[in-house]
């Protein structure tokens, strides 16, 4: 047998990714009442190639927590979501499943814990929730909907990954979709 | 159609291979120089930090690509995982014409005399295979000189009291310093150290028909926008091609060394960019594919003459993998020390490279290259917020107020840090991939603590308001300074090649890259690899000219 095929299967196993589609995941999640209206997440969206409008909204909120707006634009305005969307269809394609699972889980987990979806929390509440995730308070939870929400992913690992990707999107080269008009370079006082 | 037989095959067009191709073709040998990648260019890559060769979160523009290449990394617990080139655990070396010499920081260090006689200087080190080189600094000195003049180095040893002796000065004057380095130079003097300008494979004035450096921010990890950085791609390789004796065969992946009847090496097998397999025969084969890929090629070329892989009769191929145990300190300052004059690294001290009481080895210490904005997001003081408003504020307030001093601590080689070939993972071409495993010895970490302390002293003298040290973990080193996996030596039982890089018992097979290093010096290794290219090819040419065809 061709070793290359063996190897492809091994790659998939080693990556920890399943090959199931997002639709299967969303079907499993429709038990959450809030999520029912979320089902057509794959509907054609003019703005993004991978992320649906709802996922993009969650990503926008997350990006603005990681890099908040202020004197200089935050993650959302700088195009971090666009960066991530482009990369999930490119260099970071292996993270697509993670984002498609974890962005909705971020919202749903917040509703379970705080009564409101992540995107509906005010800034302080969002930061509090993310700080809890970063501290590992949502790791390995059993019972209820929580374990289904995140499936095989660690909430903390997702947060750390998304945090790093937000930094890339904000501080990296605009050719990849983020750092619009070199905003971060302007903030640092760098010639562009 | 069969390829025409040539005198010599060189596998790999980096620091070692580029030099060998030039020396052999100038001497009249017909040469095919194999490179798995293509030509890299500033025009194509530009200033893209996310795909540069220093922090490559998206991919390595200079190669290798994530689609066709992979390796197996083994962690300290023995767990194996598949890794891709833009993962640090892959230990990538660029895959393009010139390899790392296109995108490197271009520090042009000569090793010190002690770096060739580590066993004699430090004695037996528990757990280490430490040994002296079979050649001395004096043997290699003329080769260092040749590398400095033919490829082009700017420097001046007169300010460095620890510099090894030399017969001829550097061909270009040393670089001056930017604002940060001027401050650190003054501080080093205040601390009683001996600062000087780092020798660089970069033009401080026009040289070799190319212009002087314009001090861009994006230097290490990038191609040069004005071609002022000197690598094999813009010096010795063009010279080799001009002889008419050398063919550069790009996008060609060599997968096997071919052994003929009687156990003589007859050439190599390779795949072209279309995935077609070919053979190229030659009188001699020179491997310069890096300290990971050279041993992998040897191990992947087993035959009935070499059942354990070529040159591996005594199980030393792939052993003693080393890099450098990088350590140092970062400091925050109360005012701007950043003036946007690249590349950043320019001031160094060699006070602690050797002769440190109670410490084995040591390191050169230098200020760091400019940390670009994304890389800087991970360079905040320990314990500071990793995201949110405070993180953004720190980026804004301290990007221009942070300095780092770091050094490559010389590691003690050990037998269990190694490159093997995987039993079950194969690459795009169906060949077993490299499997990398091992660790640093405790003594390496102790030396790192000592050196990091000296870096802290330097930053204290500069008036930093907050300083933190960094010391690496115990995982195996390698990275772009990888070395040691086919070390040279007089005893075939404890080395892979003789002192000329000629594989023991295989007369027409040579190695000319960092694999040969017995120890890896207290310095960035590239000029030593170039010097070894001259050393190995010097021997081949001398023998060739007296009629030896290595049969």
HADDOCK unambig.tbl for C-alpha pairs under 7 A between the chains (distance, minus, plus):
assign (segid A and resid 3 and name CA) (segid B and resid 426 and name CA) 6.58 0.50 0.50
assign (segid A and resid 3 and name CA) (segid B and resid 430 and name CA) 6.30 0.50 0.50
assign (segid A and resid 4 and name CA) (segid B and resid 426 and name CA) 6.32 0.50 0.50
assign (segid A and resid 4 and name CA) (segid B and resid 428 and name CA) 6.90 0.50 0.50
assign (segid A and resid 4 and name CA) (segid B and resid 430 and name CA) 5.99 0.50 0.50
assign (segid A and resid 7 and name CA) (segid B and resid 425 and name CA) 5.73 0.50 0.50
assign (segid A and resid 7 and name CA) (segid B and resid 426 and name CA) 6.40 0.50 0.50
assign (segid A and resid 11 and name CA) (segid B and resid 82 and name CA) 6.85 0.50 0.50
assign (segid A and resid 14 and name CA) (segid B and resid 81 and name CA) 6.42 0.50 0.50
assign (segid A and resid 14 and name CA) (segid B and resid 82 and name CA) 6.66 0.50 0.50
assign (segid A and resid 65 and name CA) (segid B and resid 388 and name CA) 5.73 0.50 0.50
assign (segid A and resid 66 and name CA) (segid B and resid 387 and name CA) 4.96 0.50 0.50
assign (segid A and resid 66 and name CA) (segid B and resid 388 and name CA) 4.62 0.50 0.50
assign (segid A and resid 67 and name CA) (segid B and resid 387 and name CA) 6.65 0.50 0.50
assign (segid A and resid 67 and name CA) (segid B and resid 388 and name CA) 5.29 0.50 0.50
assign (segid A and resid 67 and name CA) (segid B and resid 389 and name CA) 6.52 0.50 0.50
assign (segid A and resid 67 and name CA) (segid B and resid 392 and name CA) 6.32 0.50 0.50
assign (segid A and resid 68 and name CA) (segid B and resid 388 and name CA) 6.10 0.50 0.50
assign (segid A and resid 68 and name CA) (segid B and resid 389 and name CA) 5.80 0.50 0.50
assign (segid A and resid 91 and name CA) (segid B and resid 58 and name CA) 5.61 0.50 0.50
assign (segid A and resid 167 and name CA) (segid B and resid 374 and name CA) 6.41 0.50 0.50
assign (segid A and resid 168 and name CA) (segid B and resid 374 and name CA) 5.98 0.50 0.50
assign (segid A and resid 171 and name CA) (segid B and resid 373 and name CA) 5.56 0.50 0.50
assign (segid A and resid 171 and name CA) (segid B and resid 374 and name CA) 5.01 0.50 0.50
assign (segid A and resid 172 and name CA) (segid B and resid 49 and name CA) 6.18 0.50 0.50
assign (segid A and resid 172 and name CA) (segid B and resid 50 and name CA) 5.97 0.50 0.50
assign (segid A and resid 172 and name CA) (segid B and resid 374 and name CA) 5.99 0.50 0.50
assign (segid A and resid 173 and name CA) (segid B and resid 48 and name CA) 5.34 0.50 0.50
assign (segid A and resid 173 and name CA) (segid B and resid 49 and name CA) 6.55 0.50 0.50
assign (segid A and resid 173 and name CA) (segid B and resid 50 and name CA) 6.98 0.50 0.50
assign (segid A and resid 187 and name CA) (segid B and resid 396 and name CA) 6.17 0.50 0.50
assign (segid A and resid 188 and name CA) (segid B and resid 396 and name CA) 5.22 0.50 0.50
assign (segid A and resid 188 and name CA) (segid B and resid 399 and name CA) 6.55 0.50 0.50
